[in-house]
């Protein structure tokens, strides 16, 4: 089943095996995001997160790029603080989405596109793909988390280099730094993403959701607090299982 929005600029498809695909579909503009596309991209992840038939989500861009950032009108709104409602922020909805998100990244992921890639749980990139943070080039401050997420993943020194110089770094570098999981030929990009998605979809769905949550939530904490969180989640699971067994006996 397929549906579309923003005049087919954000495409959503759902497959019978539980894999959903979201495609940024504005190839003539290297998938730069308009304000309406930003809203619809956020809505897509919110809806898929609530859809019981969906077990894992693949995010990709059509054509030669994943996402080249915001277009001028959308950028002006974001930088003026005109999009303060998190309900319409894609990165926030991706972070709130309980389903694993696999990013299939090709061409370029620039600034907002970079931040959207950072919100994915697993990244597959085509060879030669470039990630670029241009905030300093245009005199703006990040608002979707790039300044805090990137140093936690690739280390503060490399993050400072990437962001302060506004120079691109490649998928190959990103893989060595632990940011990208796989680098493949461009023709194999979606095939590899679907391969991972099928494996995830085949696993215990409840545990997959809980595991994603405990990893992502724990990453924000120090180790002592994160270990306590893991034990708390485990206890929640134990109580839920016991309650389910008691209910089945009544």
Number of C-alpha atoms within 10 A of each C-alpha: 8 10 10 16 14 16 11 14 21 24 23 23 15 19 12 9 14 18 19 23 22 22 21 24 26 22 17 11 15 21 28 25 27 19 20 16 25 21 19 21 27 20 18 21 26 21 13 23 21 12 13 9 15 22 27 29 29 24 24 25 27 20 17 16 26 34 32 23 26 21 14 13 11 20 17 13 13 18 13 10 11 11 16 12 9 12 14 20 19 25 25 19 21 25 20 14 20 22 26 25 25 23 29 27 32 28 24 27 28 25 23 27 26 24 25 24 28 24 24 19 18 20 24 25 31 23 19 18 22 24 29 23 26 23 19 13 12 8 8 10 12 18 13 20 15 23 18 12 17 20 16 14 15 16 13 15 9 14 20 14 13 19 21 14 15 19 14 18 16 18 28 20 14 20 17 12 14 13 20 22 17 21 22 18 12 18 10 13 22 21 13 18 23 19 11 16 23 16 10 17 19 13 11 10 15 12 11 19 16 17 16 16 20 19 13 14 13 18 13 12 12 9 11 9 13 18 14 12 17 18 13 13 16 14 12 11 15 12 12 12 12 11 11 11 11 10 9 8 6 5
